[in-house]
Every structure is written in structure tokens, then in C-alpha cells.
Amino acid sequence: MVFYILRRLLTAVVMLLLVVLATFLVFYAAPEDPARLTCAKNCTPAVIEGNRKFMGFDKPVTTQYTDFLTGIVAGRDYPADPELRRSAPQLATHCDAPCLGYSVLKSKSVTDILKDTLPITASIAIVAFVIWMVIGVLGGILAALNKGKWIDRLVVTLALVGYSLPTFFIGLLLLTFVAIKWQVVPPPSYTPFADNPALWLQGLLLPGLTLASIFAAQYVRLTRAYMIETMSEDYIRTARAKGLKRIPIIRRHGLRAALTPIVTAAGLDLGGILGGAVITESVFNFQGVGWQAVRAIQETDLPVIVGIVLVAATFIVLSNLVVDVLYGVIDPRVRLS
């Protein structure tokens, strides 16, 4: 198992390096001058030239890439031009590792910007993930075990309805009726978990339900399909013939065999959401990574956009790593392949 994890870890590191290279080439090595995408509406020739020297865009592409990697690993100093740092020491600043860039518009490192927004998005993602996994897996099992009966039809119908409704509609519905009109819960707001876990959960309940409603519908259908397929296998019939009870058969044999595709989908979905839930954050006015991404695009703040892309891609790679490790736990045959 140790060698299996080491192999997957090495693959993840290589993927991260390729992601960083591809992101750098797309945004910084393109024919378009990246300095023009750092000053929003204030892009006068003088401002563009100043930002070019401040960010180091006047250096060769290879040097820029080396500085970019160095910043991620060990941090870097801004302005990138040493002469400018000496002549204007009031502009000098150090970006600690992992340095994803520096926003000239906000006079703040991208890492610090994401430190303020990432906990909000991560909190929404965690709450939504727990909700949709519980509802989706249990609903799919219930539907599969009652195939063709009214319970099966009811669960599948509710899943289709949840899947058909857009996220913003569900969010506005919950916000208008549950929080404002009926006052079942207070209007959603973010409270750091360390400050008050109860308020943290209470403030994230409606955003979590909104985000989970779409995914729960998918997981109901996915779990139902694989459970029906698994429960019809020969080894399940053999287990029944040996006199094993229904619940152990479902838990040890049926669900475990059906977990592989579910774990795959869950890892990718969670990794994607950690990159920002734009619609949900907008509906509930949560200033998370998705909200920050939209704002950076509107303001033409290239360093922030690049930082968010790298963070989102990193979560996807890491989620795939976790999924690969879980494969080895769920199915020992994977470790030998």
C-alpha cells in the first residue's frame, strides 16, 4: 500500500508541475501583453510600463517562469526589477511562499487575497458535500432495494425535479421563504468555524442545501444504477444462499462494490466546488473564491485570475490523488494493477 501511495503521489506532483507550466504559458507567455491585464480601466502607457517592470514582464519568458516557480516554492520580492526596488523602497514588498502573484490593483499578494476567500468556499463545499453524499447515497440505496415500487418512483422523481431546477432558483427559493418569510433560520452569513461552530453551520445550511440539491439528485441516480447492477451479481446470490442477512450483504458486498464510481464522481465534484461555487456565493452574497473570480475578471486583474486557476486545478489534482488512494482501500486489486 505504501508503494501504491508513493506512485500516486509522484504522479500528482508531475501533474501539478504540468498544470503550473500550462497556466503560465496560457496567461503570461501569450502574444497579448500581460501588463495590459493588470490595471483595469487605468491602463495608460505609463501605468502599463510601470506594471511591466513591477511584475517582471519585461524579462525573458524563461526567466519569468523560473521566478514564478521560485515564488511558489520559496516566495519572491516585488517589484521584480531590483533597480526599481532600490529607487522606490516604499513599493518593495515580499510575497511569502506559496506566492501565486501580486495584484497591483489591490496592492496585495494573491495568496493573501485567497486566504480571505478560500475558507468561505471550503466551508460551503464541505457542508454541501456531506449533505449530498448522505442524501444521494442513502436515497440511491433505498430506490435500488425497492426497484419498481412506489418508493423507487418517488425517489427518482424527486431526484429528477432537483436536477432540473437551476441553482439560483433553489437558492432564491430557500432564501426568500425559509430565511426571510418563514424565518426558520436567520439569513445566511459566514462565521469562522473557530469562532463559533454552531453559527458556522447555521450560516452555511442554506447555501449548502442549495449546492447539494443538484449533486444529490445525480448521486441518487448513480447509486441506484450501480446498486441494482451489483445486487444482481452471482456473488450476491451466493451470499444469500449461505444465509447471510440482508443488511450485511448490502453493506459489505453490495455497497462496497458500487462505491468505486461513486468515489470517483465525489472526488471530482468536491475538487471542482473548492475552486469556487459562483452562483451559490452570488445568491447568498458570500465573498468566496467564485465571487473573487468574477470580480477579478470584471476588473481585469490577471494575477488574481491566474492564482484562482492554479488553486482550482490543484484541488482537482489533489482530489484525484485522494480518490486513487481510496480505490486501494475499497478494492485491494487496484493496488496490484
Secondary structure, 3 states (H helix, E strand, C coil): CHHHHHHHHHHHHHHHHHHHHHHHHHHCCCCCCHHHHCCHHHCCHHHHHHHHHHHCCCCCHHHHHHHHHHHHHHCEEECCCHHHHHHCHHHCEEECCCCCCEECCCCEEHHHHHHHHHHHHHHHHHHHHHHHHHHHHHHHHHHHHCCCCHHHHHHHHHHHHHHHCCHHHHHHHHHHHHHHHCCCCCCCCCCCCCCCHHHHHHHHHHHHHHHHHHHHHHHHHHHHHHHHHHHCCHHHHHHHHCCCCHHHHHHHHHHHHHHHHHHHHHHHHHHHHHCCCHHHHHHCCCCCHHHHHHHHHHHCCHHHHHHHHHHHHHHHHHHHHHHHHHHHHHCCHHHHC
